[in-house]
Amino acid sequence: MRDLRARYRRDGFVAPVRVVDEISALAHRARMEAAEEQVGPLHYRDKAHLVLTSAWELIASSTLLDAVEACIGPDILLYNSTYIVKEPGSPAQVNWHQDLTYWGLSDDDAQVSAWIALSPATPESGCMQMIPGSHVAGPVDHVTPAQKAPDDVLDLGQYARGVDESTAVHVPLLPGEASLHHGLTLHSSRPNRSDDRRIGVNAQFVAPHVRQLQHGDDTAIVMRGVDAFGHFRPEEPPVRDLAPEALERQREADRRIKSNYKAVRDRR
């Protein structure tokens, strides 16, 4: 893990990290798509780990948490998770941005995002692109349009100003592999030109000393170590898929997170 830590600190991301084998990843995909048949598309529904055992099992993988620990230390909270899906032939894309622009968290270096592939993520299917070392410069100016483009995946359609793409690299992943990236690493993704869905589980982890600066009502789960700060109300992992009471908690958490993004935007 020393090499992983060194690459993460230097480049602002590491990939690939094998979390589960390909057969297991495809089984997790099948479980996610079975859930979609019951509740509709899961794309960008926050806090997926509260309602789906498959998402929870992937995120709680000891292999993944070992990599997260190498990035942010031994005390780890799970802050959020969501499925990110690009349908085959979809024009959906993500402009260059930094994740932490609108999250309202207190420490940029104490957060890491893991993206676990459940289908092949390739340049053709719109895998992520990242600019190595871009996290070192800190936050950059972002533009938030009054109305986002219909093909933009991000909730607010934000994009970073003046990005030099000359050093950008693709980050392809096989099913069951993950990438981990710093919240200030500039990244983007292009449309899915393949004939398969591009599906990933995105999990966001923070160290317990991190605070939500916009309001005092936020939630997280201790995944490893201890939470000596108590800045987040505790959450419970799912005991079964799509339990009605868990779905209600997830819907409320989703509304809270998305309203927080807009509150941060409005204060900029």
Beta strands, then each sheet from edge to edge (+ up, - down):
strand 1: 13-18
strand 2: 76-86
strand 3: 94-97
strand 4: 111-117
strand 5: 128-130
strand 6: 142-143
strand 7: 159-160
strand 8: 169-170
strand 9: 177-182
strand 10: 187-189
strand 11: 198-206
strand 12: 219-224
strand 13: 233-234
sheet 1: 1+ 9- 4+ 11- 2+ 12- 13-
sheet 2: 3+ 10- 5+ 8-
sheet 3: 6+ 7-
end
